[in-house]
Amino acid sequence: MKTSLIDTVLGMAVRMSTPYLYAALGGLISQRCGVYNFALEGMMLGGAYFGYLFALLSGNLFVGILGAILFGMLSGWLLAFIAIRFGVSQMVVGLGMNTLYLGITSFCSRLMSTSKTDSALPVLLKNVGPETLQKIPVLGSLIFGQNSMTYLIIILFIVYGWFIRKTEKGLSLRAVGENPAAAETAGINVFRYRYAAVILSAVLASMGGAFLTLTQVNRFSENMSNGRGWIAIAAICLGRMSALGTCLSCFLFGFASAISNQIQVLNMGIPYQFALMVPYILSIIALLSVRGKSAGRPAALGKPYLKNR
Amino acid sequence: MHREKFKSFLQKRSFLITGGMAILAIFIAMVVGGILIFMIGINPFAAYQSFFRGIFGSVYGFGETMNKFTPLLCCALSFSLAQKSGFFNLGSEGQLYMGALCSVLMASHLSDMPAVPAIFFSVLAGIFGGAALSLVAGILKILFDANELLTTMMLNYIMTYIIALLVSGAMKDPQSAMEQTASVPANTRLPSVLTDSRLHAGLFIALAVLILVWFLHQRTVRGFEMRLSGINPKSAHYAGVNEKRALIIAIIVSGALSGLGGSLELLGNQYKLMDGFSNNFGFDGIGIAVMGQYNPIGILLSAFLFAALRIGTSSMQRSMKVPTPLLYILQGIIIIAVIVSNYYVRRIKDSLVEGRPVG
């Protein structure tokens, strides 16, 4: 009994950290390049809705993921266009976009529910590991009982860590975040790097959102991202902007969410609202542990760069 | 010559440019909204007719608009004051809830008191509640250098769950099947000030506070210190300003303003606390402050606009079945359009000063 509980919680922790991982990697890439993506929350929401919509219309989950990626590209381009081209406050643009995407997704989902066209997805993405291996105690469901999207994001994190440290392009990306003017002088196209980073960031956040509707629950509900985008930003802070640190922080938040979930399921006499608070309380505590002024942030983070100045 | 005259006219009245851009932003949002309404098979002109009828069509509707205006104005001032002092307070929503919670607790114990002191103490409790919550984020920032964007945001979520917990448990009205607190006693409610409507006296309190905040910020030494440290804490320190004290005062006043918004909404409009009591007042405050360019007249007008949008969209929902989330779409477009327009406003102003042609 005890082992199976640990088993469930650990497996669930990895599963629930997946959306955080997607959004956090997205946020990380764009912050490395010097642009804050505060629209992660809204992009997750959009990804969750459009992933669900495309999967529902086509009957194919991969089309659903493609739909989320498409939404991510569009919303990322919009954010990049406004934040980079016009050099305006990245925080305000992000908040405006969060509001906009909350509106679009809720608007469409209300329309679908009044016309009775919203329905549950018939299938969800399945776990890929072999059944026999999943039965290994403790590690079984942790390692083998996961979804293909979960494995993908772990691989992407490794690729990112390699890219940012070992490749010339990765070095350029960091240079753009540290000192865009110097990077420009060295012949690096600052705008191209920033556009690419922000679009990639949005695509990842949308995929993280799509994970919610395509693998966890089979339908969309209004505002279902519920602060996950913000927790992802907290995870980046806690991970001091390193790939490994961010990844581990996301697992920590996933673990907190799993605990919160188990408190509700096991009916331990603790009100479920307390359980729901756990990840948010944890992220505040996490922020306290990030001492030091810079905490690994690039020097030009959040500062608009306009060529003609 | 004519052109020169026009230029100097605009130079002296740059608010015309900003205002024009804001009107353009509203227009864009309305057009996009109209297209959306058309796409879902509803006549946009009829929908917008019902939109305006909801706001201006009756004394009752106008009163409702102004009732929404009151908490929105408080939240916008809260964000604006903090932002000008170098603190990004995204926690207006949670602070508003805290204010309403403290007010409802205080008011429920004051049923034997005459109305004026009862209201005074209930509002005061709300102000203290909001200030206390923002102070939490402030202390975390000053002692631990914790990013206030995130801590205030997380406190919002925590606060909503605390409210949900209380209204379904410890503070639930035993006489009601709904998850809500009992209504506050009649003597603590803000009086109605306009016949045929539910408009309450909180509006005047909010307007007085607007003037007070403007005075504090622009005409007092403390306000000057806040603005100075908001622009550059290091140079403020060098100039002999206690920048930490200025920041703390700004944080407390900012939270107090949000708490006041919650308190007025509770004592004047809803009378009882429940899940979904606030419905995004705090986040709208940010949009209003941005749209109003952090300036008192701008905030006043934008707060009215955002209140009108709320009443208008819910009127469209009632009479034309247009889904209410259209509100968020309109707000989002307006915020994005206004922030983009700031870029052009700056360029136009630059060109006016330097005498380069506009373009």
Boltz contact constraints between the chains, C-beta under 6 A:
constraints:
  - contact:
      token1: [A, 82]
      token2: [B, 340]
      max_distance: 6.0
  - contact:
      token1: [A, 86]
      token2: [B, 340]
      max_distance: 6.0
  - contact:
      token1: [A, 86]
      token2: [B, 343]
      max_distance: 6.0
  - contact:
      token1: [A, 88]
      token2: [B, 339]
      max_distance: 6.0
  - contact:
      token1: [A, 88]
      token2: [B, 343]
      max_distance: 6.0
  - contact:
      token1: [A, 92]
      token2: [B, 290]
      max_distance: 6.0
  - contact:
      token1: [A, 92]
      token2: [B, 339]
      max_distance: 6.0
  - contact:
      token1: [A, 93]
      token2: [B, 339]
      max_distance: 6.0
  - contact:
      token1: [A, 95]
      token2: [B, 286]
      max_distance: 6.0
  - contact:
      token1: [A, 96]
      token2: [B, 332]
      max_distance: 6.0
  - contact:
      token1: [A, 96]
      token2: [B, 335]
      max_distance: 6.0
  - contact:
      token1: [A, 96]
      token2: [B, 336]
      max_distance: 6.0
  - contact:
      token1: [A, 99]
      token2: [B, 328]
      max_distance: 6.0
  - contact:
      token1: [A, 99]
      token2: [B, 331]
      max_distance: 6.0
  - contact:
      token1: [A, 99]
      token2: [B, 332]
      max_distance: 6.0
  - contact:
      token1: [A, 100]
      token2: [B, 332]
      max_distance: 6.0
  - contact:
      token1: [A, 102]
      token2: [B, 328]
      max_distance: 6.0
  - contact:
      token1: [A, 103]
      token2: [B, 325]
      max_distance: 6.0
  - contact:
      token1: [A, 103]
      token2: [B, 328]
      max_distance: 6.0
  - contact:
      token1: [A, 103]
      token2: [B, 329]
      max_distance: 6.0
  - contact:
      token1: [A, 103]
      token2: [B, 332]
      max_distance: 6.0
  - contact:
      token1: [A, 104]
      token2: [B, 329]
      max_distance: 6.0
  - contact:
      token1: [A, 106]
      token2: [B, 325]
      max_distance: 6.0
  - contact:
      token1: [A, 107]
      token2: [B, 323]
      max_distance: 6.0
  - contact:
      token1: [A, 107]
      token2: [B, 325]
      max_distance: 6.0
  - contact:
      token1: [A, 107]
      token2: [B, 326]
      max_distance: 6.0
  - contact:
      token1: [A, 110]
      token2: [B, 323]
      max_distance: 6.0
  - contact:
      token1: [A, 227]
      token2: [B, 157]
      max_distance: 6.0
  - contact:
      token1: [A, 230]
      token2: [B, 153]
      max_distance: 6.0
  - contact:
      token1: [A, 234]
      token2: [B, 150]
      max_distance: 6.0
  - contact:
      token1: [A, 271]
      token2: [B, 165]
      max_distance: 6.0
  - contact:
      token1: [A, 273]
      token2: [B, 161]
      max_distance: 6.0
  - contact:
      token1: [A, 273]
      token2: [B, 164]
      max_distance: 6.0
  - contact:
      token1: [A, 273]
      token2: [B, 165]
      max_distance: 6.0
  - contact:
      token1: [A, 276]
      token2: [B, 161]
      max_distance: 6.0
  - contact:
      token1: [A, 277]
      token2: [B, 158]
      max_distance: 6.0
  - contact:
      token1: [A, 277]
      token2: [B, 161]
      max_distance: 6.0
  - contact:
      token1: [A, 280]
      token2: [B, 154]
      max_distance: 6.0
  - contact:
      token1: [A, 280]
      token2: [B, 157]
      max_distance: 6.0
  - contact:
      token1: [A, 280]
      token2: [B, 158]
      max_distance: 6.0
  - contact:
      token1: [A, 283]
      token2: [B, 154]
      max_distance: 6.0
  - contact:
      token1: [A, 284]
      token2: [B, 151]
      max_distance: 6.0
  - contact:
      token1: [A, 284]
      token2: [B, 154]
      max_distance: 6.0
  - contact:
      token1: [A, 287]
      token2: [B, 146]
      max_distance: 6.0
  - contact:
      token1: [A, 287]
      token2: [B, 150]
      max_distance: 6.0
  - contact:
      token1: [A, 287]
      token2: [B, 151]
      max_distance: 6.0
  - contact:
      token1: [A, 288]
      token2: [B, 144]
      max_distance: 6.0
  - contact:
      token1: [A, 288]
      token2: [B, 146]
      max_distance: 6.0
